[in-house]
Amino acid sequence: MPRIAAITMAFNEPEFLPVWVEHYGRMIGHDHLYVVSYADHAQRNDPFRRHQLIDLPDVGFDEGKRAAMMSSLQSMLLASYDWVIMSDADELIVPDPARYASMEDFLETNRADPYFNTVGLNVVQDRGLEPALDARKPLLRQRSWVQFDAQYCKPLVSRVPLNWSPGFHACDRPRRQSNDLYLFHLRAADEMVARARIARLNALKMSQADLMAGHSRQFGFDADRYLDHVFPNPSAFCAAADDFDLAADIEHLRNAPHAFDHRGRLCRIPERFRDAIALAPAPASRKREGMRALLDKARRHFRIEQ
């Protein structure tokens, strides 16, 4: 079986980093997870931490330097691993369960390909009908809708070195668009989490280079503007589709590989994906005191129904 590592860079992500660790830990094993921590020094003293930690000083946020650093880390890890997965803390990659039993199965089946662009899907809360997330339940059993987003059709799974551009939306190699390797982007999965997150992002010290280039300008939005930016207009749910047919969207990207502004309509999440993303570790996977600490952390960010 292929040896796989997963990497991310976390900027004080108390809601999504535990989900990222749980998701990829179940997929490839926690010993193969590498988290570059930036301005999130609480991880250093976490007695229940199960991933490898690279703790950086708080020297300011710079998208260009971030992309260069993660490109270098990916290249270095490929000396010890067959494949490296890179994703942000709110990006969870899932091979189509209808076709593959696991990520290993996907990579073995498609081993002739050197790297893959994911099929990017924004998980969207219908704020009029869907309550806050419950940490005890699989995430996709609590949300009904996703929206195709070309910005998140990223080149993130690779067995060759990639030099990513800022934001990881593209790299120094041409697009190799997958049909069945999905990226579930959680930025708009929960309004309460989105409000807490933008408050922290507002406090990030952006580099002058980022400010000049307009990178991550949404980090400076106030809460209402940010929610308008990440959540679809409520009228979009009236035009949502019950079918999960993304063929036209994927073909559009193949014909126009730099059409990063393309978004599809909302469509319903198929049943086969409903258990693909857990919000909390399985009880058998940690000691009782670890369970208590993790659930206490989850309660602070997700609603736990009594």
N, C-alpha and C positions, 0 to 999 in steps of 0.2 A: 504494500500500500504506500502511496506517496506520503512523504513527510511534509506537513503543512504548518506554517506559522501565521499568526494574525497580529497586526500592529495597528495602533491608533495613537493620536495625540489628544489628550483631554485637557480642557480649560475649565476646571472646576465644574464638573458635570455630575452632581450627586444623584440626579434622576436617571440619566441614561447610561453612565459608565457601568453601574452594576448590571444593567440589562445587557450591555455589550459583552461584559465578562462572562455572564451566564450563557448567553447565546453561543459565543465562539468557544467557550470552555466545554460545553456539551458537544460541540461539533468536532473539535480537534484536541481537546485536553487543555487544562489551565496552564500547565507548564510551558505551553507553546504560545502564550499570549504575552505581548510586549506593549506596555502602556508608557508612552512618553507623557509625563505629567508636567503641566505648566501652570503655575499659580494655583496649585491644588495640593498643598503640602500635607493635608490630612491623610492622604494615602500612605505617606511614609510611615506613620505610626499606627496604621490599621492592623491589628493582630489577626484579622481574618482575611487579609489579602492573599489571593491565590495566584496572582499573575506576576510576571516579571515587571519591575518598575524602573524607569529611567527618569529621575527627578531633576527638572531643570530650574534654574533661578528665574525669578520674575523680572525679565529684562524688556518687556514690551512685546506686543503682538505684531508679527510681520508675516503675511501670507507667503511671500516669496521665500523667506528663510525657512518657514515651516515646510513648504513643499520640497525644498532642497534637502532639509534634514531627513524627512521621511523617505525620500528617494535614496539617500545614502544608507539609511537603516535597512531598507528593503534589499538593496544590493548586497550589503554585508551578510544579511541572514540567508541569502540564496547560496552562500558558501556551505551552509549546514542543512538547509531545507530544500525540498524540490519545488515548493510553491509558497508564495507569500500573499496573504490577503491584507489589503489596507482598507480601512474604512473609518469614518468619523464615529464618535460614540453614539450618534443617533442614526446610524446606517447599518442595517442588519441584512446580510446576504443569504439567500435561500435558493438552492437548486429546486427546480420544479419537482415536488413530491410525486407527481404522476409519472415521472420518467426516471427519477434517480432515488436511490435509497439513502444517499448521504452525499456530503461534499466529496469524499474520497471517490465515490462511484461516479460523480460528475467528472472529476478530473481524470480518472482512469478512462472513462468512455471517450473523453475529448482530448486525450493526451497529445494528439498531433498538433493542437493549437498552443502557441506560446503564451498567450494572454487573452483576457476576455473583458469586453465592456459589459457591464450589467444592464438589466432592464430596470430603469429607475421608476419607483412608484412612491408617491407621497401618501402616507396613511393619514386620513383626514377624519377628524371628529365632526360628526353632525351635532353641533352644539345645541341645537334645539331639541334633540331627542336622546342623545347618548350622554350618560353621566361620566364623571371623572373615572379614571382607570382604577381598577381594583388590583392590587399587587398579587393577589392569590390566584388570579385567573389568567390564562393565556391572553396575550394582548389582542390578537386578531379574532378572538371570540367576543371582544368588546367593541370592535369597530367594524363597520360594514363596507366602507368605501376606500378606494385608492384612486389616485390620478397619475397617469403617465406623465413623467417630467424628464425631458431630454437632458437637463442639467445634471441629473443623477444617473444617467447612463454612462457611468465612469469606468475607466480602465483600471480596475482595482484588484484583479486576481491574475497573478502572473508567475511564470517560471523563468522569466528573463528580466534583467534590470530595466526599470522604467524611470525616466526623469519627468516628474509631474510638473504641470504648470500650477500656479496658485489656485487653490480650491479643489485640485485633483480632478477637474472636469475633463482634462485632456493630458496627453503626455507627448513624448518625442517620437511616438510611433503612430501609424495610422489606426483608425477605429477598427476593431474586430468585434462587431456587435453580436452578442449572444441572443438567442431566442428564448432561453429558458433558465437563465441565471438572474434571479430577481433581487433587487435591492429595495428593501422596505425602509423608507426615510420617515423618521418619527417626529420631525419638528412640529407638525400640526396634529399630532395624535391626541393631545390633551391641552385644553386652554389653560388650565391652572399651571401646568408645567411650563407652558410657553411664557406665561406672565413672569414666573420666577426666573426663567432662563434669560429673558431680555433684560431684567434688572441687573443680572450679573454681567451680561455682555456689555451693557452701558458703561460698566466700571472698568472694562479692559483698556489698557493703555495701548493705543494703536500707533504703529510706527509712522514716521513722516512719509515714507515711501508708500505705505498702504493708503494713507489719507490722500496723497497726490494721485494715486492710481484709481481710487474709488473702490478698492477691495473691501468686501464685507461691510459695505456702507449701511446695511440693515442693522448692524450692531449698535448704531447710534440712534435708531428710531425710538420714539416713545412707545409705551405699551400698546396704545390703540392703533397707531400706525403700523407697528410690527404685526399685530394680529390681522389687520387688513391685508398685510403683505403675504402672510403665510397661509391663512385660511381662505378657501374659496368663498365667493359670494353665496349666501344662502339659496339664491335662485338656481345655482348650479345643481343642487340636489334634485330639482324638479326635472332636469334633463339627464339625470344619471341613467346609466345602462345596467341592466341586470346581467348582461353577458360580459365575459372577460376575454374580449377579442382585441389584442394589441397589435395584430399583424400590420395594419396600416401605419401605425405610429412607428413601429420598428423599421418598416420599409422606407418610411420618410427619412429616418435618420441614416439609413444606408445610402440613400440617394443624395442626402444633404448632411454630411457628417458633422458639420459645424453649426447646425441649426439648434443651438442650445436653448433658444427661447420657445421651442415647441412644447406645448402641453396638450394632452388628450382630455377627453371628457372623464368625469367620474364614472367608475364602474365597480360593481360589487365584487368583494373578495370571495373567491371560490372556497368551498368547504375544505378542499384538500390542504389549504394553507392555515386553517384555523388554529392548529396547535403548534405552528412553526416557531413561535416566539414566546418564551416564558418570561415573566417579569420577576420571578423570585426563584432561588435555587430549590431543587428537589429536596425534600426533607432528609432523605437517606444520604445526601452528599455532604453534610456537615454536622458538626457537633451541635447539641441542643443550645449551648450558649451562643454559638455562631448564628444559628437560626434566629434566636431572639434579637441579636444585634442587627441582623440584616432586615428583619421584619420591622423593627423599630425605625430603622432608616427609611424603609419603604413607606411606612405610615406618615412620615413627615412630608412625603411628596405625592403619594397617591392615596385616594380614598379607600379605606378598608371598611366594608359594610359589616355591621354587627349582626 
